[in-house]
Amino acid sequence: MAYHGYVPACKKFLCSRESPNFLEVGVDRGVTFISLVAFLARAREKSLAVGVDVFVQEQVEIMLAFVDRTMQQQAFLLEGNSLDVLPKLIEQGVTFDLLLLDGDHNYFTVSQELALVDKLLKPDGILIIDDYNGRWGRQDLFYSEREGYENNSFASKRVETERHGVGSAVDDWLASAPSWTSAQFLSGEPIVIARDRAKLEAFRTHMKS
């Protein structure tokens, strides 16, 4: 299960901000990214959307081009490895209201991405991570080993670690950062994370409304 079930709540959450922005790691076919960009183009005069993927599909670029936006409704698709792109965003001082994490599904990559979350997410921001409980929750997938990605220069080569999977990486990170808290508001794989319980409960209200 992807985090598509959280998209309605994400829209309401972003709409509660005057100039909302979000970052998605792992755009894939653009279902979530384009949906949120199109929504913000209608709902807010100023917004920012950033999508990162080791391979940005042409169809996603075309769909993004077809979304009617103003100069203040910015949206960018960045092709590259998240472990290279995210530090550059931090260097530029960009922080996000919402971070959607669905990139390479392995302990090494997710651990490295989570180490950057504190500098990427605004104090009252929300982090949603896919594949927490699913097939790749306790085993590793490296996109460099998937068909069609063998020659992708951005896809990380396998790195062996003692623990494996997205869920293991999330659990270890949460254990080392007690100020962060998590919940699963829908059955399935995604997990929602915030800096404290109050912020998490605030997001829950968007699930109910």
ZIDA-V809824 format. One record per backbone hydrogen bond with DSSP energy under -0.5 kcal/mol. CO is the residue of the C=O (numbers start at 0). NH is the residue of the N-H. E is the energy in kcal/mol with one decimal. If there is no record, write none. Layout:
BEGIN
co = (CO & CO)
nh = (NH & NH)
e = (E & E)
END
This chain:
BEGIN
co = (0 & 1 & 2 & 3 & 5 & 6 & 7 & 8 & 9 & 10 & 11 & 12 & 13 & 16 & 19 & 20 & 20 & 21 & 22 & 23 & 23 & 24 & 26 & 27 & 29 & 30 & 31 & 32 & 33 & 34 & 35 & 36 & 37 & 38 & 38 & 39 & 46 & 47 & 48 & 49 & 50 & 51 & 51 & 52 & 54 & 56 & 56 & 57 & 58 & 59 & 60 & 61 & 62 & 63 & 65 & 66 & 69 & 71 & 71 & 73 & 75 & 75 & 76 & 77 & 77 & 80 & 80 & 81 & 83 & 84 & 85 & 86 & 87 & 88 & 89 & 95 & 96 & 97 & 98 & 98 & 99 & 99 & 100 & 103 & 104 & 105 & 106 & 107 & 108 & 109 & 110 & 112 & 112 & 113 & 113 & 115 & 115 & 116 & 116 & 119 & 121 & 125 & 126 & 127 & 128 & 133 & 135 & 136 & 140 & 141 & 142 & 145 & 148 & 150 & 151 & 155 & 164 & 165 & 166 & 167 & 168 & 169 & 170 & 171 & 172 & 173 & 176 & 180 & 182 & 182 & 188 & 190 & 191 & 192 & 193 & 195 & 196 & 197 & 198 & 199 & 200 & 201 & 202 & 202 & 203 & 203 & 204)
nh = (130 & 4 & 5 & 6 & 9 & 10 & 11 & 12 & 13 & 14 & 15 & 15 & 16 & 19 & 47 & 96 & 97 & 49 & 99 & 25 & 51 & 101 & 29 & 56 & 33 & 34 & 35 & 36 & 37 & 38 & 39 & 40 & 41 & 41 & 42 & 43 & 73 & 21 & 75 & 23 & 77 & 25 & 26 & 79 & 56 & 59 & 60 & 61 & 62 & 63 & 64 & 65 & 66 & 66 & 67 & 68 & 72 & 46 & 73 & 48 & 50 & 77 & 78 & 52 & 79 & 83 & 84 & 85 & 87 & 88 & 89 & 90 & 91 & 93 & 92 & 121 & 125 & 22 & 100 & 127 & 24 & 101 & 129 & 105 & 140 & 109 & 110 & 111 & 112 & 113 & 114 & 115 & 116 & 116 & 117 & 118 & 119 & 119 & 120 & 95 & 124 & 98 & 192 & 100 & 190 & 136 & 165 & 167 & 142 & 144 & 145 & 148 & 151 & 152 & 154 & 143 & 168 & 169 & 170 & 171 & 172 & 173 & 174 & 175 & 176 & 176 & 179 & 193 & 184 & 191 & 131 & 128 & 182 & 126 & 180 & 199 & 200 & 201 & 202 & 203 & 204 & 205 & 205 & 206 & 206 & 207 & 208)
e = (-0.6 & -0.6 & -1.7 & -1.6 & -2.5 & -2.4 & -1.9 & -2.7 & -2.8 & -2.4 & -0.9 & -0.8 & -1.8 & -0.6 & -1.7 & -1.3 & -1.1 & -2.1 & -3.0 & -0.6 & -2.7 & -2.8 & -2.5 & -0.5 & -2.5 & -1.2 & -2.4 & -2.4 & -2.7 & -1.9 & -2.6 & -1.9 & -0.9 & -0.8 & -2.2 & -2.4 & -2.1 & -1.9 & -2.6 & -2.7 & -3.7 & -3.3 & -0.9 & -2.2 & -0.7 & -0.8 & -1.7 & -2.3 & -2.3 & -2.4 & -2.0 & -1.3 & -0.5 & -1.2 & -0.5 & -0.6 & -1.3 & -2.1 & -0.9 & -1.7 & -2.8 & -0.5 & -0.6 & -2.0 & -0.6 & -2.0 & -2.5 & -2.6 & -0.8 & -1.9 & -2.1 & -2.3 & -1.5 & -2.1 & -1.6 & -3.0 & -2.4 & -2.4 & -0.6 & -2.6 & -3.1 & -0.6 & -2.3 & -1.3 & -2.1 & -2.3 & -2.3 & -1.9 & -2.5 & -2.8 & -1.4 & -1.6 & -0.5 & -0.9 & -0.5 & -1.0 & -1.0 & -0.8 & -2.6 & -2.9 & -2.4 & -2.5 & -3.2 & -3.0 & -2.0 & -2.1 & -2.7 & -1.5 & -0.5 & -2.3 & -1.8 & -2.2 & -1.8 & -0.7 & -0.6 & -0.7 & -1.7 & -2.4 & -2.7 & -2.3 & -2.0 & -2.8 & -2.1 & -1.3 & -0.9 & -0.6 & -2.1 & -2.3 & -0.5 & -3.0 & -0.7 & -2.5 & -2.1 & -2.7 & -3.0 & -1.7 & -2.7 & -1.9 & -1.6 & -1.8 & -1.4 & -0.6 & -1.1 & -0.7 & -1.0 & -1.1 & -1.8)
END
